[in-house]
């Protein structure tokens, strides 16, 4: 075994390794194992190694490099000359100043890279990890590649700091992917990966985070995760429960096409950018309680086979509900009022469907005021779908303004008062076309007063008729009285129907 000051040649180092000794405090220029079947352990501690190469080797015993500094590029395994590690591999607390190449490596036992510093690129693509694997609290200062890796058991990346781009595309974490307290400073991609029990709690992603078409085969946890730019889960499948509680998204969030075979929780989250929850399928309850959406959020063409719970959700901008099909919807009127995307964009055909959904929702809740609100806007959208015509104008005047399509009986009273007053002015302006009986002329009255005109209009409107004052039979004004009589009869019928509807509810 070496002393702290001795300098051993590569040959002596290998001989000491064959004896099972630990190599300590050595500065080594180059170590190479090529096309060998190594049956002895390799153990280094507190060393400096310039170059390290494993070329197409099989290691039957453990490999350990603790507190070791690698000054230049190291080749642990390459696609052309892959290496197999049948014992534990331990690179704890090491510093890699050059590139690390571990492509297509086969780790049959535990592989540990805890507290390491990767100052240059790190490439573990297409490697196979058959036992527990850990990169806990390591730091990747440049880009790192883990695409098409296979983790037969859990892969632990807790506390890892990725300063460069990181790629986990098409990787498989059979039992679990542990990414607690991970920090991604550049783009991170897990596209087309398969993840078991996934924990991304307290994770921070400063750039784009890509989870497209990921198969989450077990529970998913994104508690307290922060996404400073866009995040996408488009087309992913979550086969168990999905928890996205206390999430913070400063950029756009894309959940389009996600399918969750169990319950889905997006509770107490904060979305500063646009949020797309379109064409998603949730097989059990979906909870969005207490979340804040500061920009547009879309549920278009989504299917919720059980409840969609939006209680206490705050929508600061518009909401797209067209095509959404929840089996049960929990929402309050104040949350959604004035924020229907389809109506604000004058897409009234789509708005009809949205208000019909809301009407049914409020009916189930027993909220009659909200039901009337939804029904009124449904009928209004139905009218605005029609091309402009005289019939549409009549609908607007008498049914929309007049009674709110049976939801506003007070409006009937206001419209009746307006009609009576308008006809009063007409009668007063053409009072010479009225016959005033002798009793009134004897009082010195030459024409009709405004009060008398109002009286005639009110009595005509109520179809009670008048005495002492009547229109000339040969004049045209008698037709005006007939029109007002019909209008009065119609509006009184509407008032009785509207008021009765309100009282019954």
Rosetta blueprint (number, residue, H / E / L):
1 X L
2 X L
3 X L
4 X L
5 X L
6 X L
7 X L
8 X L
9 X L
10 X H
11 X H
12 X H
13 X H
14 X H
15 X H
16 X H
17 X H
18 X H
19 X L
20 X L
21 X L
22 X L
23 X E
24 X E
25 X L
26 X L
27 X E
28 X E
29 X E
30 X E
31 X E
32 X E
33 X E
34 X E
35 X L
36 X L
37 X E
38 X E
39 X L
40 X L
41 X L
42 X E
43 X E
44 X E
45 X E
46 X L
47 X L
48 X E
49 X E
50 X E
51 X E
52 X E
53 X E
54 X E
55 X E
56 X L
57 X L
58 X E
59 X E
60 X L
61 X L
62 X L
63 X E
64 X E
65 X E
66 X E
67 X L
68 X L
69 X E
70 X E
71 X L
72 X L
73 X L
74 X E
75 X E
76 X E
77 X E
78 X L
79 X L
80 X L
81 X L
82 X L
83 X L
84 X E
85 X E
86 X L
87 X L
88 X L
89 X E
90 X E
91 X L
92 X L
93 X L
94 X L
95 X E
96 X E
97 X L
98 X L
99 X L
100 X E
101 X E
102 X E
103 X L
104 X L
105 X L
106 X E
107 X E
108 X L
109 X L
110 X L
111 X E
112 X E
113 X L
114 X L
115 X L
116 X L
117 X E
118 X E
119 X L
120 X L
121 X L
122 X E
123 X E
124 X L
125 X L
126 X L
127 X L
128 X E
129 X E
130 X L
131 X L
132 X L
133 X E
134 X E
135 X L
136 X L
137 X L
138 X L
139 X E
140 X E
141 X L
142 X L
143 X L
144 X E
145 X E
146 X L
147 X L
148 X L
149 X L
150 X E
151 X E
152 X L
153 X L
154 X L
155 X E
156 X E
157 X L
158 X L
159 X L
160 X L
161 X E
162 X E
163 X L
164 X L
165 X L
166 X E
167 X E
168 X L
169 X L
170 X L
171 X L
172 X E
173 X E
174 X E
175 X E
176 X E
177 X E
178 X E
179 X L
180 X L
181 X L
182 X L
183 X E
184 X E
185 X L
186 X L
187 X L
188 X E
189 X E
190 X L
191 X L
192 X L
193 X L
194 X E
195 X E
196 X E
197 X E
198 X E
199 X E
200 X L
201 X L
202 X L
203 X L
204 X E
205 X E
206 X L
207 X L
208 X L
209 X E
210 X E
211 X L
212 X L
213 X L
214 X L
215 X E
216 X E
217 X L
218 X L
219 X L
220 X E
221 X E
222 X L
223 X L
224 X L
225 X L
226 X E
227 X E
228 X L
229 X L
230 X L
231 X E
232 X E
233 X L
234 X L
235 X L
236 X L
237 X E
238 X E
239 X L
240 X L
241 X L
242 X E
243 X E
244 X L
245 X L
246 X L
247 X L
248 X E
249 X E
250 X L
251 X L
252 X L
253 X E
254 X E
255 X L
256 X L
257 X L
258 X L
259 X E
260 X E
261 X L
262 X L
263 X L
264 X E
265 X E
266 X L
267 X L
268 X L
269 X L
270 X E
271 X E
272 X L
273 X L
274 X L
275 X E
276 X E
277 X L
278 X L
279 X L
280 X L
281 X E
282 X E
283 X L
284 X L
285 X L
286 X E
287 X E
288 X L
289 X L
290 X L
291 X L
292 X E
293 X E
294 X L
295 X L
296 X L
297 X E
298 X E
299 X L
300 X L
301 X L
302 X L
303 X E
304 X E
305 X E
306 X E
307 X E
308 X E
309 X E
310 X L
311 X L
312 X L
313 X L
314 X E
315 X E
316 X L
317 X L
318 X L
319 X E
320 X E
321 X L
322 X L
323 X L
324 X L
325 X E
326 X E
327 X E
328 X E
329 X E
330 X E
331 X L
332 X L
333 X H
334 X H
335 X H
336 X H
337 X L
338 X L
339 X L
340 X E
341 X H
342 X H
343 X H
344 X H
345 X L
346 X L
347 X L
348 X H
349 X H
350 X H
351 X H
352 X H
353 X H
354 X H
355 X H
356 X H
357 X H
358 X H
359 X H
360 X H
361 X H
362 X H
363 X H
364 X H
365 X H
366 X L
367 X L
368 X H
369 X H
370 X H
371 X H
372 X H
373 X H
374 X H
375 X H
376 X H
377 X H
378 X H
379 X H
380 X H
381 X H
382 X H
383 X H
384 X H
385 X L
386 X L
387 X L
388 X L
389 X L
390 X H
391 X H
392 X H
393 X H
394 X H
395 X H
396 X H
397 X H
398 X H
399 X H
400 X H
401 X H
402 X H
403 X H
404 X L
405 X L
406 X L
407 X L
408 X L
409 X H
410 X H
411 X H
412 X H
413 X H
414 X H
415 X H
416 X H
417 X H
418 X H
419 X H
420 X H
421 X H
422 X H
423 X H
424 X H
425 X H
426 X H
427 X H
428 X H
429 X H
430 X L
431 X H
432 X H
433 X H
434 X E
435 X E
436 X E
437 X L
438 X H
439 X H
440 X H
441 X H
442 X H
443 X L
444 X L
445 X L
446 X L
447 X L
448 X L
449 X L
450 X H
451 X H
452 X H
453 X H
454 X H
455 X H
456 X H
457 X H
458 X H
459 X H
460 X H
461 X H
462 X L
463 X L
464 X L
465 X L
466 X L
467 X L
468 X L
469 X E
470 X E
471 X E
472 X L
473 X L
474 X L
475 X L
476 X L
477 X H
478 X H
479 X H
480 X H
481 X H
482 X H
483 X H
484 X H
485 X H
486 X H
487 X H
488 X H
489 X H
490 X H
491 X H
492 X H
493 X H
494 X H
495 X H
496 X H
497 X H
498 X H
499 X H
500 X H
501 X H
502 X H
503 X H
504 X H
505 X L
